[in-house]
Amino acid sequence: MTTNSSAAAPAAAPAAEPAAEPAGLLQPGVSAPDFTLKATADQELSLSELRGNPVVLVFYPADWSPVCGDELLVFNQALPLLRKYNATVLGISVDSVWSHQAFEQDRKLGFDLLADYQPKGAVARSYGVYDEQGGFDKRALFVIDGAGVIFWSYLSPTAINPGVDGVLDALDRLQHTSSTTTPAQQ
């Protein structure tokens, strides 16, 4: 950046800056950033609508890539186990709702895929999992408790399917933590 030293600018009050993006993957104990994304061309879903039960966020790079397809199929097969914890699973990528719709139908997925499409990657950025160079959501998993706080998070290498075991372990720990906490402690 160059500056023009011959013209001194008068001191001005600092402009309000937008909220800073996280430096990396959001960690447990942090409030999960709320969002509203399109689930279909005419339906939106907000994270805050799901308060009261755990939510599993599955950020992934692209609908039609082989690793992403495998990862989402693993979550689809694990839905009966995840539902035992009353957990809602949401897949999130920068693909359009039309791509999601075709992919959901092709793979017979039993959970919503949300379009982090416009502005591209905004939700992934708020969770610290957007790949600026690649222009896609990184492969990351979050378990959010019923109060909207991140209980567990994991960033996977893009080429590796992280599976569902870490999520199931986190949901089990969350259930045991919740069952041993009295209402006054919550």
Disulfide bonds with the S-S distance in Angstrom:
none
